[in-house]
Amino acid sequence: MRIPTAIWRITKELARHLLRRPIAGVVAAARTDDGRWLLVRRADTGRWAFVGGTLEWGETLSSCIARELVEETGARLLEVGPLVGVYSDPARDPRFHAVTVVVHATVSQPDPSGINPLEIAEVRLFTDDELPSELSHGMDDMISDARSGRQRFE
């Protein structure tokens, strides 16, 4: 189920007036032990994305990413790797101004049996050759940086 564009525009405009501060979040450039990338197909856009989300009150970045991995894919965080980058371009996310910390992560095999289908349409592992050409929510440079080893600070 996709949310109509008009609702997103209204929500974004309301958020722009109410949330006058950036929202902090974390994203996992997640791979399994065999090197495959873990991505989710978002229900709202129908496009593929890294796993991640916004911090909840009192939560650390590492506990946030572990929670988001379980909620969105059923995978467990095995190890947090090096920083990929910090992404803060206000135009990156159409919903709000997000400041996103992206880290490499090693994860278990996903178990999408308990995921919320209103948020996540599909969970899949990709080899480098199978990766989608375009990701959701401005994540194209995130995956490019994660694959190349470049570190970014916006």
Steps between C-alpha positions, in 0.01 A plus 500: 500500500645835398414825670364760254736782401259767627508356852882499494505865389261606775691299761832646384364856513360449851825342617698790351311740725487281811842335485733792451798288603671216316412144597790267589507149362725210420526268199681169466700423189429143603655185361480137597811291570499386135517863380145553377333836561179513703238737356130558555242604243306781663121480487460879467723549193528147365876549472792325669686653795749426772356410840482786746289744688482793737616500857244459773530702820779359722631265230860472378592472133615140547183392679290680237661313211467166680128572561436614143669189355274271703184705432558537125669171407512259793882505472724535806789744520818293534762774474515873435779590262655832403317821424389546139402861553273767639239626253316824575385656171151641579373389157602134546184375669165624368331463840721719720853630553688191613854469628591139432800311631583205273711212631620172359340206680517123493161339550343157529276355231169689489173349620227727362213295643416764763552823309234769461370484138378861523864609531702226328379332181794262456834401653778370278873425489692628197843422361699798368391416145130484595470832685221728378617794290305753707411502870228680691536819706827627354699190594680462165816674621481311831525163325764633262709622794449173691610293200803716416627561854469878463400681817265798473421789732227743389 
